[in-house]
Amino acid sequence: MTKRTLWMVLLLAVAPLASAQLYKYVDKDGKTVYTDQPPPANTKAETVNVPKTFPPPATGVAGGNKSAVERDKELEKGRQLALEKQKKADEAAHKAQLAEERCTQARTAYKQFSDGGRLSKYNEKGERVYLGDAEIEAERERARHEMEEACTKS
């Protein structure tokens, strides 16, 4: 037998189960019987509606009327929202860390100009040039302004 024939036989064997009708009746002993076989002729029987899908959809549960594809789409949407929220939180934490580092650097620079002493810088020729009192005061004021700006925005 080929695979194709085997599948056809299997589908034909399962087909009656998919369209089976269930009956409910009370037998002569008073017991309720559920069966897929028609009951005896003199017995009052009811047909039982069976859902076409297996397993039957959940009832009483939020989203019970939704298909599996719709539930999957909702789950994926929830995952995407969670990912975006986590990404925003990570970015905010990174920005806060950078702001803290900038503030620390600005405080260090201000402290250097406030402590005094002989301060120098390098000119465009690469030579060391010592700063005068006016230049130190200007640099101190610039460093104070940068420190205030960097440390108050945190």
Buried (B, 14 or more C-beta within 10 A) or exposed (E): EEEEEEEEEEEEEEEEEEEEEEBEBBEEEEEEBEEEEEBEEEEEBEEEEBEEEEEEEEEEEEEEEBEEEEEEEEEEEEEEEEEEEEEEEEEEEEEEEEBEEBBEEBBEBBEBBEEEEEBEEEEEEEEEEEBEEEBBEEBBEEBBEBBEEBBEEE
